[in-house]
Amino acid sequence: MDHSENSVRSQPIQTSTAPAENQRKAWLVGAGIGSLSAAAFMIRDGGMTGSNITILEATPLLGGSLDGAGDPEKGYSLRGGRMLTSDNYECTWDLFRTIPSLTNPAISVHDETMAFNTVYRAHSMARLVDRRRAKVPVASMGFSMTDRLELLKLSNASEEELGTDCITDWLSPAFFETEFWFMWVTTFAFQPWHSAVEFKRYLHRFMLEFSRIETLAGVKRTVFNQYDSLVTPLVAWLRGHGVQFVTGCTVTDLDHDATGIFNVTGIRCQRDGKPEIIAVGVDDLVIVQNGSMTDASSLGSMTRAPDKKTKADSTSWALWEKLAQGRPEFGNPAPFNSTIAQSAWQSFTVTLKNPAFFAAMQQFSGNEAGTGGLVTFKDSNWLMSIVLAHQPHFAAQPADVQVFWGYALLTDRIGDFVAKAMDDCTGAEILHELAGHLRLDPATLATANCIPCRMPYITSMFMPRSRTDRPLPVPPNTRNFAFVSQFVEIPDDVVFTVEYSVRAAQMAVYRLLGIDRAIPPITPHDKSVQVQIKALIKAFR
């Protein structure tokens, strides 16, 4: 896929000193979904002029973690795919109800997505597969009475009680062998050592999904991958309003007034390797993406394992660390970026020109591509899962090409069919491992192109942390500044979702611009008696 349209290196960066109110400018650091959403809210709800909004991005691409690239010859690649639902994601759908679809501009992205899901309904019939290649019965969650009582105690505990505890501090070892655990953690990518607070938030925010976790019936999918279906139309809408995108620009520091109030006066950056200072006017705004779940990610190939990059290869953490020094209200990055071994896993994207694998999976699972969900090999040493989306999965994907995605959570373990840790495996070896779990003739995947991707910080936002480790979207004692990312604090909402970034953006923009419009509240499904009864019935099956 050609992303060259995203690069505007030839355009000069506009600067300002003291603009009039109607000439207020905004500078957004990072081009992830949070910044893109913030720019849209500034225009749609804040009345700002699009040409006065500039998004600065260090990489050549826009969209942050919602990426998608490649072609049928070299292979397609997706770092991940985020789960969506129509029962939650209030701010996301509030935004995309006003963003036109690129395939049919007469309707919104929201309407396009919901129409697609009325045709391709999720109902997984092979959610868990055991070492015998048998589909595991998942009508029961597999709980003992001890499991039920411990889960209830955790879900009712306050966040103060949970503190910086891990999930393992509240649940016994047997819990981590239940059918529920395998389905829940592979749907949301938890690990036993992750934050008990985040696990509790998920139990409440997605209580409606608890009663249908075995079929994933609540999951909504976009028509294509999320880059093509969400990022591309949003970027097109922003460009249509004159928003400037500057790639190859790494922000290294912010100048500010030497007073008690943090007021940004300048942005220090490296643009194409050359230092620049962007003057920030008295009425201008600066929004920074602090941290990134896909920072330092690396791609491999059929013959090469992904590089094991570390914090030394990162670009997004340094600015947050610099800003947080001596400013506790700006949070603390250390809990999130200090333990790669606990936050890393690998995904892989497979490009096929032979329909045999999709046909075999449809026969095995009972699901047509796009109607199932994650197929998790629960006894896999790597805890590997795959998912077959509706085809085409890329907007420009040829009709005779198919693409599927997978990931594994325990990538430092030796495989069941490959005598290597997944971290050390090539794409060809990952395919060999997959064929072993499915008991498929390797010839079924003989012409496949598997591109693995290692992501050292992919679940860093799940790491145990205190409430003060994440700053508020608009921290106290600031005047023209905000954070937007997966690493800000939004009470009751859950990280590792598109919704979290969009909600943070809406909160930040409305606060900075004084917008008198209600932000869509978090739907309290966990307070619904009907939902609680369904969850209780499920827990006792």
MOHU-V939672 format. One record per residue. N is the residue number from 1. RES is the residue in one small letter. PHI is phi in whole degrees, -180 to 180 (* if undefined). BURIAL is + if it has 24 or more other C-alpha atoms within 12 Angstrom, else -. Layout:
BEGIN
[[N | RES | PHI | BURIAL] [N | RES | PHI | BURIAL]]
END
This chain:
BEGIN
[[1 | m | * | +] [2 | d | -90 | -] [3 | h | -102 | -] [4 | s | -63 | -] [5 | e | -68 | -] [6 | n | -78 | +] [7 | s | -96 | +] [8 | v | -130 | +] [9 | r | -63 | -] [10 | s | -77 | -] [11 | q | -84 | -] [12 | p | -71 | -] [13 | i | -77 | +] [14 | q | -80 | +] [15 | t | -125 | +] [16 | s | -147 | +] [17 | t | -117 | -] [18 | a | -144 | -] [19 | p | -73 | -] [20 | a | -68 | -] [21 | e | -56 | -] [22 | n | -77 | -] [23 | q | -115 | -] [24 | r | -56 | +] [25 | k | -111 | +] [26 | a | -133 | +] [27 | w | -121 | +] [28 | l | -115 | +] [29 | v | -97 | +] [30 | g | 102 | +] [31 | a | -112 | +] [32 | g | -76 | +] [33 | i | -61 | +] [34 | g | -64 | +] [35 | s | -67 | +] [36 | l | -61 | +] [37 | s | -67 | +] [38 | a | -59 | +] [39 | a | -61 | +] [40 | a | -65 | +] [41 | f | -67 | +] [42 | m | -60 | +] [43 | i | -78 | +] [44 | r | -68 | +] [45 | d | -107 | +] [46 | g | -100 | +] [47 | g | 70 | +] [48 | m | -74 | +] [49 | t | -79 | +] [50 | g | -58 | +] [51 | s | -69 | +] [52 | n | -93 | +] [53 | i | -111 | +] [54 | t | -124 | +] [55 | i | -109 | +] [56 | l | -102 | +] [57 | e | -131 | +] [58 | a | -73 | +] [59 | t | -91 | +] [60 | p | -76 | +] [61 | l | -114 | +] [62 | l | -103 | +] [63 | g | 108 | +] [64 | g | 59 | +] [65 | s | -75 | +] [66 | l | -86 | +] [67 | d | -106 | +] [68 | g | -176 | +] [69 | a | -153 | +] [70 | g | 112 | +] [71 | d | -153 | +] [72 | p | -67 | +] [73 | e | -85 | -] [74 | k | -85 | -] [75 | g | 102 | +] [76 | y | -90 | +] [77 | s | -146 | +] [78 | l | -130 | +] [79 | r | -71 | +] [80 | g | -167 | +] [81 | g | -140 | +] [82 | r | -91 | +] [83 | m | -71 | +] [84 | l | -123 | +] [85 | t | -138 | +] [86 | s | -94 | +] [87 | d | -89 | +] [88 | n | -124 | +] [89 | y | 54 | +] [90 | e | -64 | +] [91 | c | -73 | +] [92 | t | -61 | +] [93 | w | -73 | +] [94 | d | -59 | +] [95 | l | -72 | +] [96 | f | -78 | +] [97 | r | -70 | +] [98 | t | -113 | +] [99 | i | -105 | +] [100 | p | -69 | +] [101 | s | -67 | +] [102 | l | -78 | +] [103 | t | -82 | -] [104 | n | -147 | -] [105 | p | -61 | -] [106 | a | -76 | -] [107 | i | -125 | -] [108 | s | -86 | +] [109 | v | -60 | +] [110 | h | -60 | +] [111 | d | -65 | +] [112 | e | -61 | +] [113 | t | -67 | +] [114 | m | -67 | +] [115 | a | -64 | -] [116 | f | -61 | -] [117 | n | -78 | +] [118 | t | -75 | -] [119 | v | -89 | -] [120 | y | -110 | +] [121 | r | -87 | +] [122 | a | -76 | +] [123 | h | -160 | +] [124 | s | -66 | +] [125 | m | -115 | +] [126 | a | -147 | +] [127 | r | -69 | +] [128 | l | -123 | +] [129 | v | -127 | +] [130 | d | -95 | +] [131 | r | -68 | -] [132 | r | -91 | -] [133 | r | 64 | +] [134 | a | -104 | -] [135 | k | -72 | +] [136 | v | -80 | +] [137 | p | -62 | -] [138 | v | -125 | +] [139 | a | -64 | +] [140 | s | -97 | -] [141 | m | -81 | +] [142 | g | 79 | +] [143 | f | -80 | +] [144 | s | -88 | +] [145 | m | -64 | -] [146 | t | -62 | -] [147 | d | -59 | +] [148 | r | -62 | +] [149 | l | -67 | -] [150 | e | -67 | +] [151 | l | -65 | +] [152 | l | -64 | -] [153 | k | -62 | -] [154 | l | -64 | +] [155 | s | -68 | +] [156 | n | -96 | -] [157 | a | -70 | -] [158 | s | -78 | -] [159 | e | -67 | +] [160 | e | -67 | -] [161 | e | -66 | -] [162 | l | -71 | +] [163 | g | 51 | +] [164 | t | -101 | +] [165 | d | -67 | +] [166 | c | -88 | +] [167 | i | -59 | +] [168 | t | -65 | +] [169 | d | -75 | +] [170 | w | -120 | +] [171 | l | -123 | +] [172 | s | -76 | +] [173 | p | -54 | -] [174 | a | -62 | -] [175 | f | -60 | +] [176 | f | -80 | +] [177 | e | -114 | -] [178 | t | -79 | +] [179 | e | -60 | +] [180 | f | -57 | +] [181 | w | -59 | +] [182 | f | -62 | +] [183 | m | -75 | +] [184 | w | -67 | +] [185 | v | -75 | +] [186 | t | -82 | +] [187 | t | -69 | +] [188 | f | -112 | +] [189 | a | 72 | +] [190 | f | -79 | +] [191 | q | -124 | +] [192 | p | -58 | +] [193 | w | -89 | +] [194 | h | -77 | +] [195 | s | -65 | +] [196 | a | -65 | +] [197 | v | -63 | +] [198 | e | -66 | +] [199 | f | -63 | +] [200 | k | -63 | +] [201 | r | -60 | +] [202 | y | -64 | +] [203 | l | -59 | +] [204 | h | -81 | +] [205 | r | -64 | +] [206 | f | -113 | +] [207 | m | -60 | +] [208 | l | -63 | +] [209 | e | -80 | +] [210 | f | -58 | +] [211 | s | -79 | +] [212 | r | -136 | +] [213 | i | -65 | +] [214 | e | -75 | +] [215 | t | -112 | +] [216 | l | 58 | +] [217 | a | -65 | +] [218 | g | -85 | +] [219 | v | -73 | +] [220 | k | -113 | +] [221 | r | -115 | +] [222 | t | -82 | +] [223 | v | -59 | +] [224 | f | -114 | +] [225 | n | -61 | +] [226 | q | -72 | +] [227 | y | -66 | +] [228 | d | -70 | +] [229 | s | -91 | +] [230 | l | -114 | +] [231 | v | -68 | +] [232 | t | -61 | +] [233 | p | -66 | +] [234 | l | -68 | +] [235 | v | -63 | +] [236 | a | -61 | +] [237 | w | -65 | +] [238 | l | -65 | +] [239 | r | -61 | +] [240 | g | -62 | -] [241 | h | -96 | +] [242 | g | 92 | -] [243 | v | -62 | +] [244 | q | -94 | +] [245 | f | -118 | +] [246 | v | -121 | +] [247 | t | -98 | +] [248 | g | 68 | +] [249 | c | -125 | +] [250 | t | -103 | +] [251 | v | -81 | +] [252 | t | -108 | +] [253 | d | -169 | +] [254 | l | -123 | +] [255 | d | -81 | +] [256 | h | -153 | +] [257 | d | -63 | -] [258 | a | -88 | -] [259 | t | -124 | -] [260 | g | -73 | -] [261 | i | -102 | -] [262 | f | -78 | +] [263 | n | -125 | +] [264 | v | -71 | +] [265 | t | -116 | +] [266 | g | -163 | +] [267 | i | -118 | +] [268 | r | -94 | +] [269 | c | -148 | +] [270 | q | -110 | +] [271 | r | -114 | +] [272 | d | 53 | -] [273 | g | 84 | -] [274 | k | -111 | -] [275 | p | -71 | -] [276 | e | -141 | -] [277 | i | -125 | +] [278 | i | -98 | +] [279 | a | -74 | +] [280 | v | -109 | +] [281 | g | -71 | +] [282 | v | -63 | +] [283 | d | -105 | +] [284 | d | -78 | +] [285 | l | -122 | +] [286 | v | -131 | +] [287 | i | -124 | +] [288 | v | -116 | +] [289 | q | -84 | +] [290 | n | -98 | +] [291 | g | 84 | +] [292 | s | -156 | +] [293 | m | -71 | +] [294 | t | -109 | +] [295 | d | -63 | +] [296 | a | 63 | +] [297 | s | -72 | +] [298 | s | -143 | +] [299 | l | -103 | +] [300 | g | -108 | +] [301 | s | -153 | +] [302 | m | -63 | +] [303 | t | -116 | -] [304 | r | -143 | -] [305 | a | -76 | +] [306 | p | -61 | +] [307 | d | -65 | -] [308 | k | -92 | +] [309 | k | -78 | +] [310 | t | -131 | +] [311 | k | -61 | +] [312 | a | -64 | -] [313 | d | -98 | -] [314 | s | -84 | +] [315 | t | -124 | +] [316 | s | -95 | +] [317 | w | -81 | +] [318 | a | -60 | +] [319 | l | -65 | +] [320 | w | -62 | +] [321 | e | -61 | +] [322 | k | -67 | +] [323 | l | -68 | +] [324 | a | -81 | +] [325 | q | -62 | -] [326 | g | 75 | -] [327 | r | -129 | -] [328 | p | -59 | -] [329 | e | -70 | +] [330 | f | -95 | +] [331 | g | 84 | +] [332 | n | -143 | +] [333 | p | -70 | +] [334 | a | -56 | +] [335 | p | -62 | +] [336 | f | -98 | +] [337 | n | -118 | +] [338 | s | -108 | -] [339 | t | -137 | +] [340 | i | -59 | +] [341 | a | -59 | +] [342 | q | -101 | +] [343 | s | -121 | +] [344 | a | -93 | +] [345 | w | -155 | +] [346 | q | -123 | +] [347 | s | -115 | +] [348 | f | -152 | +] [349 | t | -119 | +] [350 | v | -117 | +] [351 | t | -106 | +] [352 | l | -124 | +] [353 | k | -120 | +] [354 | n | -128 | -] [355 | p | -74 | +] [356 | a | -62 | -] [357 | f | -66 | +] [358 | f | -62 | +] [359 | a | -65 | -] [360 | a | -65 | -] [361 | m | -68 | +] [362 | q | -64 | +] [363 | q | -66 | -] [364 | f | -71 | +] [365 | s | -82 | +] [366 | g | 84 | -] [367 | n | -110 | +] [368 | e | -70 | +] [369 | a | -53 | +] [370 | g | 98 | +] [371 | t | -114 | +] [372 | g | -89 | +] [373 | g | -151 | +] [374 | l | -62 | +] [375 | v | -103 | +] [376 | t | -104 | +] [377 | f | -89 | +] [378 | k | -64 | +] [379 | d | -95 | +] [380 | s | -63 | +] [381 | n | -58 | +] [382 | w | -87 | +] [383 | l | 51 | +] [384 | m | -88 | +] [385 | s | -135 | +] [386 | i | -134 | +] [387 | v | -145 | +] [388 | l | -106 | +] [389 | a | -81 | +] [390 | h | -59 | +] [391 | q | -104 | +] [392 | p | -76 | +] [393 | h | -95 | +] [394 | f | -118 | +] [395 | a | -59 | +] [396 | a | -104 | -] [397 | q | -72 | +] [398 | p | -64 | -] [399 | a | -66 | -] [400 | d | -94 | -] [401 | v | -117 | +] [402 | q | -126 | +] [403 | v | -134 | +] [404 | f | -135 | +] [405 | w | -129 | +] [406 | g | -151 | +] [407 | y | -158 | +] [408 | a | -140 | +] [409 | l | -93 | +] [410 | l | -114 | +] [411 | t | -83 | +] [412 | d | -95 | +] [413 | r | -98 | +] [414 | i | -69 | -] [415 | g | -70 | +] [416 | d | -83 | +] [417 | f | -123 | +] [418 | v | -124 | +] [419 | a | -83 | -] [420 | k | -149 | -] [421 | a | -68 | +] [422 | m | -58 | +] [423 | d | -56 | +] [424 | d | -104 | +] [425 | c | -94 | +] [426 | t | -81 | +] [427 | g | -61 | +] [428 | a | -63 | +] [429 | e | -71 | +] [430 | i | -64 | +] [431 | l | -64 | +] [432 | h | -63 | +] [433 | e | -62 | +] [434 | l | -63 | +] [435 | a | -60 | +] [436 | g | -64 | +] [437 | h | -65 | +] [438 | l | -90 | +] [439 | r | 53 | +] [440 | l | -100 | -] [441 | d | -61 | -] [442 | p | -53 | -] [443 | a | -63 | -] [444 | t | -61 | +] [445 | l | -115 | +] [446 | a | -61 | +] [447 | t | -101 | +] [448 | a | -73 | +] [449 | n | -119 | +] [450 | c | -106 | +] [451 | i | -111 | +] [452 | p | -80 | +] [453 | c | -139 | +] [454 | r | -98 | +] [455 | m | -129 | +] [456 | p | -67 | +] [457 | y | -118 | +] [458 | i | -63 | +] [459 | t | -116 | +] [460 | s | -62 | +] [461 | m | -73 | +] [462 | f | -89 | +] [463 | m | -66 | +] [464 | p | -56 | +] [465 | r | -156 | +] [466 | s | -91 | +] [467 | r | -60 | +] [468 | t | -78 | +] [469 | d | -72 | +] [470 | r | -110 | +] [471 | p | -74 | +] [472 | l | -69 | +] [473 | p | -52 | +] [474 | v | -115 | +] [475 | p | -66 | +] [476 | p | -65 | -] [477 | n | 63 | -] [478 | t | -125 | +] [479 | r | -113 | +] [480 | n | -131 | +] [481 | f | -136 | +] [482 | a | -152 | +] [483 | f | -107 | +] [484 | v | -139 | +] [485 | s | -178 | +] [486 | q | -80 | +] [487 | f | -116 | +] [488 | v | -110 | +] [489 | e | -101 | +] [490 | i | -124 | +] [491 | p | -54 | +] [492 | d | 76 | +] [493 | d | -94 | +] [494 | v | -120 | +] [495 | v | -74 | +] [496 | f | 65 | +] [497 | t | -136 | +] [498 | v | -60 | +] [499 | e | -57 | +] [500 | y | -62 | +] [501 | s | -67 | +] [502 | v | -69 | +] [503 | r | -63 | +] [504 | a | -60 | +] [505 | a | -63 | +] [506 | q | -65 | +] [507 | m | -62 | +] [508 | a | -65 | +] [509 | v | -66 | +] [510 | y | -64 | +] [511 | r | -70 | +] [512 | l | -66 | +] [513 | l | -98 | +] [514 | g | 62 | -] [515 | i | -76 | -] [516 | d | -95 | -] [517 | r | -144 | -] [518 | a | -68 | -] [519 | i | -78 | +] [520 | p | -53 | -] [521 | p | -73 | -] [522 | i | -68 | +] [523 | t | -69 | -] [524 | p | -84 | +] [525 | h | -58 | +] [526 | d | -70 | +] [527 | k | -95 | -] [528 | s | -76 | -] [529 | v | -62 | -] [530 | q | -63 | -] [531 | v | -66 | -] [532 | q | -63 | +] [533 | i | -65 | -] [534 | k | -62 | -] [535 | a | -66 | +] [536 | l | -65 | -] [537 | i | -62 | -] [538 | k | -62 | +] [539 | a | -65 | +] [540 | f | -102 | -] [541 | r | -83 | -]]
END
